[in-house]
Amino acid sequence: MQTPQIAPPPPPSPPAELVTSVQAPLATPVVPSVSFLLSRGAELSRQLNSANSRREELTRDLRRTSGDAKAGLQTRITVLDERLVQLEKDIAENGRQLASVGGRGAEDASTTQAVSGPMGLGASNITAISVVFTIFVMFPIALAMARLLWKRGTRIGKAPSANPESELRLERVEQGVDAIAIEIERISEGQRFVTQLMTHGDKVGSLGAGQPVADPLHVQLNNTVMAGMPRSDAIR
């Protein structure tokens, strides 16, 4: 009897190679600058104006031309129309990009200003400046005002001391003013009396002849008037 032959085991398979896939980094979209968009918009506007001028010239030539040349002018006008439409689209797209870049720049500027603070100072710098200003500027001013108010309070609380010599001088001045007023009144009374006396004397002298002489006017002078008149007037 033949023994069955045992088949040899299959050779081991080689190890599989590990393949690592490297993902390429995503390309960051390039955002055009504001200056580039402005220059591009100016160039597009210049080209649009030039195309419009060229189309107007071709239109005038088309009106003056007849025959086979007219078809060529019409073809050129059609090309210019397509060019004008494309330029208007480019100008509109440039305007949208300029608006988006301008808005993004304003947001970045406001965010930077909010973080850095006014004049590029941080929060710690502003706090330090405020403390130094309060200590070296506001505190001396407040101390000087407190001292001024305290001095005013002490001055108001003290009663002014009376000076007897000043009171005597004021009393003498008042007495002198009263005496001067009395003398002025006496002088004015004497002047009025002399005026009345001279008026009556003129009336007596103007009487004509043959008329009885009027009796002399007896006037009784009081002591007050005589005291205020000069001596010669009192005798008269």
Residue pairs with C-beta under 8 A, 6 or more apart in sequence:
31 101
31 104
32 40
32 97
32 101
33 101
34 98
34 101
34 102
34 105
37 94
37 97
37 98
37 101
38 98
40 94
41 91
41 94
41 95
41 98
44 87
44 90
44 91
44 94
45 91
47 87
48 84
48 87
48 88
48 91
51 80
51 83
51 84
51 87
52 84
54 80
55 77
55 80
55 81
55 84
58 73
58 76
58 77
58 80
59 77
61 73
62 70
62 73
62 74
62 77
65 73
116 122
117 123
117 125
117 126
118 126
121 129
183 228
185 228
186 224
186 225
186 227
186 228
187 228
189 224
189 225
189 228
190 225
190 228
190 229
190 230
190 233
193 221
193 225
193 229
194 229
194 233
197 219
200 217
204 213
204 214
207 213
207 214
221 234
226 234
